[in-house]
Amino acid sequence: MVEDVGKQLTEAFGTADANSLTIPQEGVVAVILAYNEVLRFPYFLQHFRAIGVRHFIVIDNNSTDGTYEFLTRQQDVSIIRTSQPYSDYKSVWRQLICERYLQERWVLFPDVDELFVYPGWPDLSIDQLVAYLESAACRALFCPMVDMYPKGPLREVSYKSGESFLDACPWFDSTGYRFNPLKGSHRRRYKSPPRHVFGGTRERLFHQNAKRDQTRLDRVLLSRFFGLSANVPESALGRQIDHILFKAVKDALPDVAAVQSKIPLIKWQSGYKFSGGVHGIDKRISIAPDWGALLHFKYLDDFQSKVTEAIDRKQHTGGASHYQDYRSQMERLMDTGMHYKGSSLFSGSQSLIECGLMRESDALRRWIDRVA
């Protein structure tokens, strides 16, 4: 089996380097895909080291900005450099690395523009968090993605590598989200999580077109059954009713809608398969009732060049269609920014708990009181 995975690794990465990594035997390991992220990596690593991530495996997709050279100087980073197309291999790379090195290990899958936070952060370490998840017999933690942005125009952002992302972009949308199943075949193929978060900043600014206008009934159903505070039905009958209710309102929702949640912290088991990114996997697994969050820092002062780069590379979903939406709004974003009267200032995990973008169960609260 190991030999088979080794062969697959060499084929997927186009190099045998992926077969010779040295990984610590204990602690949480982060697996990261990266391209031209030298601006973000210094603070990204600082944040994840601070919460206790033990080691980083970075798949560098032939960066040209010094990312690879920077990473070679980091003692806790293993690097696999590959020129294989990201769009074809992004989920396979992660899966094969975990199959080869991280069976029954807790693995974190952040992007370099994301900071992982959770109830009890920063005092609660990630080792203490996964000990709680183990005690609750959970294999994953669900996380909404929260877009972070500055108060002023994007052209006024002046971020220097190594500085805190939060100092540059401390604002977020605290309302305008929903918690609903996926549409179509993805809902049937990728069983965990059963619901995802949609909406927020990206939908407010870029994705608003729907097949029909929302009615009063739509708004009642969305608020009552698909708000952030809603719980996933546990019984087969409950899931069937959930599907019927969602079918009634789905044509009043933006299409295409960007998924704004992931399951980035997973205890890996052989056979898991991702849905492209780490938004979902194909097995039904136990996910904690608590939510963490991925603070998403796309809107630093390289945003415009990153959008152009993504469109030119065409390595993202739908030929980088979401980046086409960014480009269509670029002038307005650069001149007026993303802040609006409903923006909230991030002040720690409690600010996300209060608006429903993070959840903290009584059991986790007792755990935090005991160990932090």
C-alpha positions in Angstrom: 0.0 0.0 0.0 2.8 2.4 0.9 4.6 1.6 -2.3 1.4 2.3 -4.3 1.0 5.7 -2.6 4.6 6.4 -3.2 4.2 5.8 -6.9 1.1 8.0 -7.0 3.0 10.7 -5.2 5.8 10.7 -7.7 3.3 10.8 -10.6 1.1 13.5 -9.0 4.0 15.9 -8.1 6.3 15.0 -11.0 9.1 14.5 -8.6 10.2 11.8 -6.1 10.8 14.5 -3.4 7.4 13.9 -2.0 8.4 10.4 -0.9 11.3 11.5 1.3 9.8 13.9 3.8 10.7 13.8 7.5 7.6 14.5 9.6 7.4 14.8 13.4 5.6 11.8 15.0 3.4 14.0 17.2 1.5 17.2 17.0 -0.7 18.9 14.4 0.7 19.2 10.9 -0.4 21.8 8.4 -0.6 20.9 4.7 -0.6 24.0 2.5 -0.7 24.7 -1.3 1.0 27.9 -2.3 1.9 30.0 -5.3 3.7 33.4 -5.0 2.9 34.0 -1.3 6.2 35.5 0.0 4.3 38.6 1.2 2.1 36.5 3.5 4.2 33.6 4.6 6.2 35.3 7.4 3.1 36.3 9.4 1.2 33.2 8.4 3.9 31.0 9.9 4.1 33.2 13.0 0.4 32.8 13.7 0.3 29.1 13.2 3.5 28.5 15.2 2.0 30.5 18.0 -1.1 28.3 18.3 1.2 25.2 18.3 1.3 23.7 14.8 4.2 21.4 14.9 5.2 21.1 11.2 4.3 22.6 7.8 4.2 20.7 4.5 4.1 23.2 1.7 3.4 22.2 -1.9 4.9 25.1 -3.8 3.5 25.3 -7.4 6.6 26.8 -8.9 6.5 30.2 -7.3 8.5 32.9 -8.9 8.5 35.6 -6.2 11.0 34.1 -3.7 8.4 32.0 -1.8 10.4 28.8 -2.3 13.7 30.4 -1.3 12.1 31.8 1.9 10.6 28.4 2.8 13.9 26.6 2.4 15.2 28.7 5.4 12.4 27.5 7.7 13.4 24.5 9.8 9.8 23.4 10.5 8.8 23.4 6.9 9.0 20.5 4.4 8.7 21.7 0.8 7.6 19.9 -2.3 8.2 22.0 -5.5 6.0 21.0 -8.4 5.1 22.4 -11.8 2.1 20.1 -12.2 -1.2 22.1 -12.9 -2.9 23.2 -9.7 -6.4 22.8 -11.1 -5.8 19.1 -11.9 -4.1 18.1 -8.7 -5.1 20.4 -5.8 -7.2 17.9 -4.0 -5.0 14.9 -5.0 -1.9 16.5 -3.6 -3.5 16.9 -0.1 -5.0 13.5 -0.1 -1.8 11.7 -1.1 0.3 13.5 1.4 -2.1 12.5 4.2 -2.3 8.9 2.9 1.5 8.6 3.0 2.4 10.5 6.2 -0.6 11.5 8.3 -2.8 8.5 8.9 -4.9 9.0 12.0 -3.2 12.3 12.6 -4.8 15.7 13.1 -4.1 17.8 10.0 -4.8 21.5 9.3 -5.4 22.7 5.8 -5.2 26.5 5.7 -4.5 28.7 2.7 -1.7 31.2 3.1 -4.2 34.1 3.2 -6.1 32.5 6.1 -5.7 32.6 9.8 -7.3 29.8 11.8 -9.0 30.9 15.0 -11.4 29.2 17.4 -13.1 29.5 20.8 -10.4 30.0 23.4 -7.9 31.4 21.0 -5.2 32.6 21.5 -4.9 31.1 25.1 -6.0 27.6 24.1 -3.4 25.8 22.0 -4.3 23.7 19.0 -3.1 20.6 20.9 -5.6 21.4 23.7 -8.3 21.9 21.0 -7.7 18.6 19.4 -7.6 16.9 22.8 -11.1 18.3 23.4 -12.2 17.0 19.9 -10.8 13.6 20.7 -12.7 13.6 24.1 -15.9 14.3 22.2 -15.2 11.6 19.6 -15.2 14.2 16.8 -13.0 14.0 13.7 -13.4 17.5 12.2 -14.0 21.1 13.1 -16.3 23.2 10.8 -15.2 26.8 10.0 -16.9 29.7 8.2 -14.6 31.8 6.1 -14.7 35.4 7.2 -13.4 37.9 4.7 -11.4 40.6 6.4 -10.9 44.1 4.9 -9.6 47.6 5.7 -11.8 50.5 6.5 -10.7 52.7 3.6 -10.0 52.2 -0.1 -7.9 49.2 -1.1 -5.4 51.4 -2.8 -4.5 52.9 0.6 -3.6 49.6 2.1 0.2 49.4 2.8 1.0 46.0 4.2 4.6 45.0 4.9 5.6 41.4 5.0 5.8 40.1 8.6 3.2 42.6 9.9 -0.1 41.4 11.4 -2.8 40.8 8.9 -5.3 42.0 11.4 -3.6 45.4 11.7 -4.1 45.9 8.0 -7.6 44.4 7.7 -9.5 44.3 10.9 -13.1 44.7 9.6 -15.6 42.0 8.6 -19.3 41.5 7.7 -21.1 40.3 10.8 -24.5 39.8 9.0 -25.8 38.6 5.6 -24.9 34.9 5.9 -26.9 31.7 5.6 -26.3 28.1 6.5 -27.8 25.7 3.9 -27.1 22.5 2.0 -25.3 22.4 -1.3 -27.3 22.2 -4.5 -27.4 19.2 -6.9 -24.9 16.3 -7.1 -22.3 17.9 -4.8 -24.7 17.5 -1.9 -25.0 13.8 -2.6 -21.3 13.2 -3.3 -19.7 15.1 -0.4 -21.5 14.1 2.8 -19.5 16.1 5.3 -20.4 18.7 6.3 -24.1 18.4 5.5 -24.5 22.2 5.3 -22.2 25.1 4.3 -22.1 28.9 5.0 -22.8 31.3 2.1 -23.1 35.0 1.9 -21.1 37.6 3.7 -18.8 40.1 2.0 -18.3 38.3 -1.2 -22.0 37.9 -1.9 -22.7 41.5 -0.9 -20.2 42.8 -3.4 -19.9 40.2 -6.2 -22.7 37.6 -6.3 -26.2 38.9 -6.2 -28.0 37.5 -9.2 -30.8 35.0 -8.6 -33.4 33.4 -10.8 -36.2 35.3 -9.0 -36.7 37.9 -6.4 -37.1 36.9 -2.8 -40.7 36.8 -1.4 -41.7 37.3 2.2 -42.1 33.6 2.6 -38.5 33.1 1.3 -37.2 35.5 3.9 -39.1 33.7 6.7 -37.9 30.3 5.6 -34.3 31.5 5.2 -34.3 33.2 8.6 -36.0 30.4 10.5 -34.4 27.3 8.9 -31.2 28.5 7.2 -29.8 31.2 9.5 -26.4 30.9 11.1 -28.0 29.7 14.3 -29.8 26.8 12.6 -28.9 23.2 13.5 -28.5 20.4 11.0 -31.4 17.9 11.2 -30.1 14.6 12.6 -32.9 12.2 11.5 -33.6 11.0 8.0 -37.0 12.6 8.1 -35.5 15.9 9.3 -33.0 15.9 6.4 -35.8 15.2 3.9 -37.9 18.1 5.3 -34.7 20.2 5.2 -34.2 19.3 1.5 -37.8 20.2 0.6 -37.6 23.6 2.4 -34.3 24.4 0.7 -35.7 23.4 -2.7 -38.5 25.9 -2.2 -36.1 28.9 -1.7 -33.0 28.0 -3.7 -34.1 29.9 -6.9 -34.3 33.1 -4.8 -30.6 32.7 -3.8 -27.6 34.0 -5.7 -26.2 31.8 -8.4 -23.3 31.2 -8.6 -22.9 31.4 -4.8 -19.4 31.1 -3.3 -19.1 28.5 -0.5 -17.9 30.4 2.6 -16.9 27.5 4.9 -14.5 24.6 5.1 -13.6 21.7 7.4 -9.9 22.7 7.7 -9.1 20.6 10.8 -9.5 16.9 10.3 -8.3 13.7 11.9 -7.2 12.0 8.7 -8.5 8.5 7.8 -7.5 6.5 4.8 -9.9 6.9 1.9 -11.1 10.4 2.5 -11.5 12.5 -0.7 -11.9 16.2 -0.9 -14.3 18.2 -3.1 -11.6 20.0 -4.9 -10.7 22.3 -1.9 -11.3 21.4 1.7 -14.9 22.5 1.7 -16.1 19.0 2.0 -15.2 15.3 2.0 -17.0 12.2 0.7 -17.5 10.4 4.0 -20.1 11.1 6.7 -18.0 11.8 9.8 -18.5 13.3 13.2 -18.1 17.0 13.1 -17.9 19.0 16.4 -20.9 21.1 17.4 -18.4 24.0 17.9 -17.2 26.2 15.0 -13.8 27.7 14.5 -13.3 30.3 11.8 -10.9 31.1 8.9 -10.1 34.8 8.8 -9.5 35.4 5.1 -7.0 38.1 4.1 -7.4 38.4 0.3 -7.6 42.2 0.3 -4.0 43.3 1.0 -2.2 45.6 -1.4 -1.3 42.8 -3.8 -5.0 42.1 -4.4 -5.1 43.6 -7.9 -2.0 41.8 -9.1 -3.3 38.5 -7.5 -6.6 38.8 -9.4 -4.7 39.4 -12.7 -2.4 36.5 -11.9 -5.2 34.1 -11.1 -7.1 35.0 -14.3 -3.9 34.5 -16.4 -3.1 31.1 -14.8 -6.7 29.8 -15.0 -6.0 27.3 -12.3 -9.0 28.0 -10.1 -12.6 26.7 -10.2 -14.5 27.5 -13.4 -11.4 29.0 -15.1 -11.1 31.5 -12.3 -14.6 32.8 -12.8 -14.8 34.3 -9.4 -11.7 36.3 -10.1 -13.4 37.7 -13.2 -16.1 39.0 -10.8 -13.4 40.7 -8.7 -11.9 42.3 -11.8 -15.2 43.7 -12.9 -15.5 45.6 -9.6 -11.8 46.4 -9.2 -11.9 50.1 -9.8 -14.7 50.6 -7.3 -12.9 48.5 -4.7 -9.6 50.3 -5.2 -11.3 53.7 -4.8 -14.0 53.1 -2.2 -13.2 49.9 -0.5 -15.4 47.3 1.1 -16.4 48.8 4.4 -20.0 49.8 4.9 -22.4 50.7 7.7 -22.8 47.1 8.7 -19.1 46.3 9.1 -17.9 45.1 12.4 -14.4 45.4 14.0 -12.8 42.1 14.9 -11.8 42.1 18.6 -11.2 38.4 19.1 -13.1 35.1 19.0 -15.9 36.6 21.1 -16.8 39.0 18.3 -17.4 36.0 16.0 -19.4 34.1 18.6 -21.7 37.0 19.2 -22.7 37.2 15.5 -23.0 33.4 15.0 -19.8 33.0 12.8 -18.3 30.9 15.6 -19.9 28.5 18.0 -18.8 27.5 21.5 -20.6 24.6 23.2 -21.0 24.3 27.0 -18.7 21.3 26.8 -15.9 23.3 25.1 -16.4 26.2 27.5 -15.9 23.9 30.4 -12.8 22.4 28.7 -11.3 25.8 28.2 -11.9 26.8 31.8 -10.2 23.6 32.9 -7.1 23.6 30.7 -6.4 27.1 29.4 
